[in-house]
Amino acid sequence: MNAIGPLAEFIAGRVAAPDGYVRLDVEPDAWTALAQGCAAGSHDLSALWVDDDRVRMALAGEGLRVIVSLRMEAGVYPSVAAHHVPAMRLERAMRDLHGVQPLGLPDTRPWLDHGRWPGRESAVRYEFLTAEGEGLHQIAVGPVHAGIIEPGHFRFTANGETVVRLEERLGYVHKGVEGLLADADVARGAAIVGRISGDSTVAYAWAFARAVEAALGWAVPPRAVLLRGIMAELERLSHHINDVGGICNDASVLTINARCTLQREDVLAVANACFGHRLMMDRITPGGVTADLSAEGIGRIRGLLGRLEETRAEILRVYDSMPSLQDRTVTTGIVSPDLVRQYAAGGFVGRAAGRAFDARKNFPYAPYDQLPFDLKTRTTSDVDARLLVRMDEIVESLKIVGLMLDWLAPGDIGSSGPAAMAGEGAALVEAFRGDVFMSVRIAANGKLARVHARDASWFQWPLLEAAVEGNIVADFPLCNKSFNCSYSGHDL
């Protein structure tokens, strides 16, 4: 069967569910043709997961979203990665977690399973990919790193100081999230999801809440919607400014890093004063939010916006006036825009390569569907571009928060309960590093039958490997920080 082209033709006559997704069952031929369509660029792979005896694939393109389901025979199904390489790690993880067999999977090495899970211990050595050439040597870094960061192993093959190949080995932060969520009640599920990746706790909680609300027909009061947006933008601001500092720190400009660190602390302190938690964890729940914003809190946030703009302008002035700093960032860590499009990479990684995708714009959800803001892109796809996209987005987030504060009107911050006990819903929410996908299926008893969360990092980590090739080993920390992929959100 030939690759399936535009999604509009494939789903002609089908009506999207309240969550915006068209759902349909397919046969193996259509499944494979859709995978080939991803490879051909007709549509993007958004997520891939197992749900009981079915494997599901979320696709997006032309403003449309589709979730297709294929019933497996004895746990076997046609591999998506056999046609579309970005599915590789997803399918390797699915084999580890669920024992399914993607027929034709090009790389059958385990991914999340390190051979130490109870009852599945293995002494088999993990084999890294090889590179051939005269004078090549390997450098092993991690999984334990200098500094307080998450664990991950990086295997460099280099010729002198020049990196020829980088291969990542992740999975050290695997927590069994999908198992913990199975048969949990919705409240417990919200708490678990909010801890998948702590730096995006607001985004994850919002994605879960929206998926549950779509599944159960659960309405959210207008004030709660705006409060969610304010929290999400504060989360985005805190990490963007911190990342700018981190990138400059890895280029040995410590003064900018110090200024950004202080500014991030300012954001966290204001969040704590306004919402009762520095990271705003557990503040978004299905049906609304758990913390309101007082008049004093509104004043605190307005003051913060002014300080953030002052810091941003000063940092950009210093950055633009330091050729020695830009010498480290410009043309460093370039990732091909074609590769970015193939992986449908979101966030600043995608936008720095000219891919104009942002879930707030492409698949707008309240309150962003009513908010005017610009989607800024760059084209050089290097460390410099990824830093400047963050700086651009700080400007937009400051505007967005100001508007949402203006629009806040008195009202409830939560609703009493859903219209139904069971259902299925999905959501796409823009976290600071890119789009978070969430799928939720709720059983008749009101418990979570299946929850799948996909972090933007699944499609960004492989691009880091490509970005580092041809750079010197000493520039890896700089490239790595410019991506700032999540270990915990990826490892599940």
C-alpha positions in Angstrom: 0.0 0.0 0.0 1.3 3.5 -0.9 1.9 6.2 1.8 -1.3 7.9 2.9 -1.1 11.6 2.0 -3.1 14.5 3.4 -5.0 13.6 6.6 -8.0 15.6 5.3 -8.5 13.0 2.6 -7.9 10.1 5.0 -10.5 11.2 7.5 -13.0 12.7 5.1 -16.5 12.5 6.6 -15.3 11.8 10.1 -16.2 14.2 13.0 -13.6 15.1 15.6 -14.4 14.4 19.3 -14.7 17.4 21.7 -10.9 17.1 22.3 -10.3 17.9 18.6 -9.1 14.4 17.7 -10.7 12.1 15.1 -10.5 8.5 16.2 -10.7 5.5 14.0 -9.6 1.8 13.9 -7.4 0.8 11.0 -6.0 -2.4 9.4 -2.3 -3.2 9.1 -2.0 -1.9 5.6 -3.5 1.5 6.5 -1.3 1.6 9.6 1.8 1.1 7.5 0.7 3.5 4.9 0.2 6.2 7.6 3.7 5.5 8.9 5.0 5.9 5.3 3.1 9.2 5.1 5.0 10.4 8.2 8.2 9.6 6.4 7.1 11.4 3.3 6.2 14.5 5.3 2.5 14.3 4.7 1.8 14.5 8.4 3.7 14.4 11.7 4.0 11.6 14.3 2.7 13.1 17.6 2.7 10.0 19.8 2.8 6.2 19.8 1.6 3.9 22.6 0.1 0.6 23.7 -3.4 0.4 25.1 -4.4 -3.2 26.1 -4.5 -5.3 22.8 -4.2 -2.2 20.6 -1.4 0.0 19.5 -2.3 3.7 19.0 -0.7 6.4 16.9 -1.5 10.1 17.1 -0.9 12.1 14.0 -1.1 15.8 13.2 -1.1 17.9 10.0 -2.9 20.7 8.2 -4.6 21.7 11.4 -6.0 18.2 11.9 -5.4 15.7 14.6 -6.0 11.9 14.3 -5.6 9.0 16.7 -5.6 5.6 14.9 -5.8 2.3 16.6 -4.6 -1.1 15.4 -5.5 -4.4 17.1 -2.4 -6.5 17.6 -2.2 -10.2 17.0 -0.4 -11.9 20.0 1.3 -8.6 20.7 2.7 -8.2 17.2 2.2 -5.2 14.9 4.0 -3.6 11.9 6.8 -1.3 13.1 6.4 2.4 12.4 10.1 2.9 12.8 10.7 0.6 9.8 9.4 3.5 7.7 9.8 6.5 10.0 12.9 6.7 12.1 11.6 9.1 14.8 9.4 6.3 16.1 12.5 4.1 16.9 12.9 5.0 20.6 9.2 5.0 21.2 8.9 1.5 19.9 12.0 0.3 21.8 10.4 1.7 25.0 7.1 0.0 24.1 8.8 -3.4 23.8 10.4 -2.9 27.2 7.2 -1.7 29.0 4.6 -3.9 27.4 6.4 -6.8 25.7 4.9 -6.0 22.3 6.9 -6.9 19.1 7.1 -4.2 16.4 7.6 -6.4 13.3 10.5 -5.0 11.3 11.9 -2.8 14.0 15.4 -1.8 12.8 17.0 -1.5 16.3 15.9 -4.2 18.8 18.1 -3.1 21.6 16.3 -2.3 24.9 15.7 1.3 25.7 14.2 1.9 29.2 15.0 -1.6 30.5 18.6 -1.7 31.7 18.4 -5.3 32.7 17.8 -4.7 36.3 14.0 -4.8 36.7 12.8 -7.4 39.2 12.0 -10.6 37.5 13.7 -9.4 34.3 17.3 -9.1 35.3 19.8 -9.6 32.5 23.5 -9.8 32.2 23.5 -8.9 28.5 25.9 -6.1 27.8 24.4 -3.0 26.0 26.2 -2.5 22.7 26.7 1.0 21.5 26.8 1.7 17.8 30.2 1.7 16.3 32.1 4.2 14.1 35.0 3.2 11.9 38.0 5.3 10.9 41.6 5.9 11.7 42.5 7.6 15.0 39.0 7.3 16.5 38.6 7.0 20.3 35.6 6.8 22.7 34.8 9.0 25.6 32.2 7.9 28.1 30.3 10.5 30.1 27.8 9.7 32.8 25.3 8.6 33.9 26.4 10.5 37.0 27.5 14.0 36.1 29.3 16.9 37.8 26.6 19.1 39.3 23.0 18.5 40.4 21.5 17.2 37.2 19.6 14.1 36.1 21.5 11.0 35.1 22.1 10.0 31.5 25.0 8.3 29.7 26.7 9.9 26.6 29.1 7.9 24.5 31.3 10.0 22.3 33.3 8.8 19.4 35.9 11.4 18.5 38.8 12.1 16.3 41.0 14.2 18.5 38.7 16.8 19.8 36.1 16.6 17.0 33.0 14.5 17.7 32.3 11.9 15.0 29.3 10.3 16.7 27.3 10.8 19.9 25.0 8.1 21.2 22.8 8.6 24.3 21.8 5.9 26.8 18.8 7.1 28.8 16.3 5.5 31.1 18.1 5.9 34.4 15.1 8.0 35.8 12.5 5.4 34.9 9.8 5.5 37.6 7.1 3.2 36.3 4.7 6.1 35.7 2.4 4.2 33.4 2.1 1.4 36.0 1.5 3.8 38.8 -1.3 5.5 36.8 -3.1 2.2 36.0 -6.3 1.9 38.0 -5.6 5.1 40.0 -8.4 7.5 40.6 -8.4 10.9 38.8 -7.1 12.9 41.8 -4.2 10.4 42.3 -3.5 10.5 38.6 -3.3 14.3 38.6 -0.7 14.1 41.4 1.4 11.5 39.6 1.3 13.3 36.3 2.4 16.5 37.9 5.6 14.8 39.0 6.6 13.2 35.6 8.9 16.2 34.9 9.1 18.7 37.8 10.2 21.6 35.6 7.0 21.2 33.6 4.6 20.3 36.4 2.1 23.0 35.3 2.1 21.9 31.7 1.7 18.2 32.5 -1.0 18.9 35.0 -2.8 21.1 32.5 -2.5 18.5 29.7 -3.9 15.8 32.0 -6.7 18.0 33.2 -7.7 18.9 29.7 -7.7 15.3 28.6 -9.8 14.2 31.6 -12.2 17.1 31.1 -12.6 16.2 27.4 -13.3 12.6 28.3 -15.9 13.4 30.9 -17.5 16.6 29.6 -16.2 18.5 32.6 -16.6 22.3 32.3 -14.0 24.7 33.7 -14.9 28.2 34.9 -13.4 31.1 32.9 -11.4 32.4 35.9 -9.8 29.0 36.4 -8.8 28.9 32.7 -7.0 32.3 33.0 -5.3 31.2 36.2 -4.0 28.1 34.4 -2.6 30.3 31.7 -0.9 32.6 34.1 0.8 29.7 35.9 1.9 28.2 32.6 3.5 31.4 31.4 5.2 31.9 34.8 6.6 28.4 34.4 7.8 29.2 30.9 9.4 32.5 31.9 11.3 31.0 34.8 12.9 28.3 32.7 13.6 30.4 29.6 15.5 33.0 31.7 17.3 30.2 33.6 18.2 28.4 30.3 19.7 31.7 28.9 21.8 31.9 32.0 22.9 28.3 31.8 23.9 28.6 28.1 26.0 31.6 28.9 27.5 29.9 31.9 28.7 27.0 29.7 30.3 29.7 27.5 32.1 30.9 30.6 30.1 34.2 31.0 29.3 33.8 34.7 27.8 37.3 35.2 24.9 36.7 32.9 24.2 33.4 34.5 24.2 35.0 38.0 21.7 37.6 36.8 19.4 35.0 35.3 19.6 32.8 38.3 18.5 35.7 40.5 15.7 36.5 38.2 14.5 32.9 38.2 14.5 32.9 42.0 12.3 36.1 41.8 9.8 34.2 39.6 9.7 31.3 41.9 9.3 33.5 45.0 6.4 35.3 43.4 4.8 32.0 42.4 5.1 30.8 45.9 3.6 34.0 47.3 0.7 33.9 44.8 -0.1 30.2 44.5 1.4 28.6 47.6 4.1 26.6 45.8 7.3 27.7 44.0 6.8 25.4 41.1 3.0 25.6 41.3 2.8 21.9 41.6 -0.7 20.4 42.3 -2.3 23.8 41.5 -4.0 22.6 38.3 -6.5 19.8 38.7 -9.4 18.4 36.6 -12.2 20.9 36.8 -10.2 24.0 37.7 -7.4 25.1 40.0 -6.8 24.8 43.7 -5.4 28.3 44.4 -6.9 31.6 43.6 -5.1 34.9 42.9 -5.7 37.8 45.2 -5.5 41.5 44.4 -2.2 41.6 46.2 -1.0 38.6 44.1 -1.9 40.4 40.9 0.2 43.4 42.0 3.1 41.1 42.8 3.0 39.5 39.3 2.7 42.9 37.6 5.8 44.0 39.5 7.6 40.8 38.4 6.8 41.4 34.8 8.5 44.8 34.9 11.6 43.3 36.5 11.7 40.5 34.0 11.6 42.9 31.1 14.4 45.0 32.6 16.5 41.8 33.0 15.8 40.6 29.6 16.7 43.9 27.9 20.0 44.1 29.9 21.0 40.5 29.1 20.3 40.9 25.4 22.3 44.1 25.4 25.3 42.4 27.0 24.9 39.3 24.8 24.9 41.4 21.6 28.0 43.4 22.8 30.2 40.3 23.5 31.7 38.9 20.3 33.7 36.4 22.5 30.4 34.9 23.7 28.8 34.8 20.3 31.9 33.1 19.0 30.9 30.2 21.2 27.2 30.1 20.3 27.0 31.2 16.6 27.3 28.2 14.2 27.8 25.8 17.2 25.5 22.8 17.5 23.7 23.2 14.2 20.9 20.6 13.5 19.6 20.3 10.0 16.1 22.0 9.6 15.2 19.0 7.4 15.9 16.7 10.4 13.9 19.0 12.7 10.9 18.7 10.4 11.3 14.9 10.1 11.2 14.6 13.9 8.4 17.2 14.2 10.5 18.8 16.9 8.7 21.4 18.9 9.6 24.2 21.3 12.7 26.3 20.8 14.5 23.5 19.1 12.0 23.5 16.3 11.4 27.2 16.1 15.2 27.9 16.0 15.2 25.8 12.8 12.3 27.6 11.2 9.6 25.1 12.2 6.7 27.4 13.2 4.9 25.0 15.5 3.5 25.9 18.9 0.5 24.1 20.4 -0.9 27.4 21.7 -1.0 28.6 18.0 -1.4 25.5 15.8 -4.1 23.8 18.0 -5.2 26.7 20.2 -6.9 26.0 23.5 -8.4 28.4 26.0 -7.3 31.0 26.9 -4.8 31.1 24.0 -7.5 30.9 21.4 -8.4 34.5 22.4 -4.9 35.9 23.1 -2.9 37.8 20.5 0.7 36.9 20.5 3.5 36.4 17.9 5.2 33.1 17.1 8.8 34.0 16.5 11.2 31.7 14.6 14.9 31.7 13.7 16.5 29.8 10.8 20.2 29.2 11.8 19.3 26.3 14.1 22.4 26.7 16.3 23.0 27.5 19.9 22.6 31.2 19.2 19.2 30.7 17.6 17.9 28.5 20.4 19.0 31.2 22.9 17.4 34.0 20.9 14.1 32.1 20.5 13.9 31.9 24.2 14.5 35.7 24.5 11.8 36.3 21.9 9.4 34.1 23.8 10.1 35.9 27.1 8.8 39.1 25.4 5.6 37.4 24.2 5.0 35.7 27.6 5.3 39.0 29.4 2.5 40.4 27.1 0.4 37.3 27.5 0.5 37.4 31.3 -0.3 41.1 31.4 -3.4 40.5 29.2 -4.6 37.6 31.3 -4.3 39.7 34.4 -6.4 42.4 32.7 -9.0 39.8 31.8 -9.4 38.2 35.3 -12.9 38.6 36.5 -14.4 37.4 39.8 -15.8 33.9 39.6 -15.3 30.3 40.6 -12.0 28.5 40.3 -13.4 25.0 40.1 -16.5 23.2 39.0 -18.5 20.6 41.0 -18.0 17.5 38.9 -18.0 15.9 35.4 -21.0 15.0 33.3 -19.9 11.4 32.8 -18.0 8.7 34.7 -16.1 7.2 31.7 -14.6 8.3 28.4 -11.5 9.0 26.4 -9.7 12.3 25.8 -6.4 13.7 24.6 -4.7 17.0 24.9 -1.7 18.9 23.5 -0.2 21.6 25.8 2.8 23.8 25.1 5.3 23.4 27.9 8.4 25.6 27.9 10.5 23.1 26.0 7.8 22.0 23.6 4.5 20.2 23.2 3.3 17.7 25.8 0.8 15.1 24.6 -1.5 13.4 27.0 -4.0 10.6 26.3 -6.5 9.4 29.0 -9.0 6.5 29.0 -11.3 6.4 32.0 -13.1 3.1 32.8 -16.8 2.8 33.8 -15.8 2.7 37.5 -14.2 6.2 37.2 -10.7 4.9 37.5 -7.9 5.5 35.0 -7.7 2.6 32.6 -4.8 4.0 30.6 -2.8 7.2 30.6 0.0 8.0 28.2 2.2 11.1 28.4 4.7 12.0 25.7 7.3 14.7 26.5 8.7 16.9 23.7 12.1 15.5 24.6 11.3 12.2 22.9 11.8 14.0 19.6 14.5 16.3 20.7 17.1 14.0 22.3 17.9 12.3 18.9 18.5 15.7 17.4 21.1 16.6 20.0 23.1 13.6 18.8 23.0 15.1 15.3 23.7 18.7 16.5 26.9 17.7 18.3 28.5 15.9 15.3 31.4 17.9 13.9 31.7 20.1 17.0 34.5 19.8 19.6 33.9 17.8 22.7 34.3 20.9 24.9 31.2 22.4 23.2 28.9 19.5 24.2 27.8 21.1 27.5 26.9 24.2 25.5 24.9 22.3 22.9 23.3 20.1 25.6 22.1 23.1 27.6 20.7 24.8 24.4 18.5 21.8 24.0 17.8 21.2 27.7 15.9 18.0 27.1 14.1 16.4 30.0 15.5 13.1 31.3 12.6 12.4 33.7 9.9 13.3 31.3 11.5 11.0 28.7 12.2 8.1 31.0 8.6 7.7 32.4 
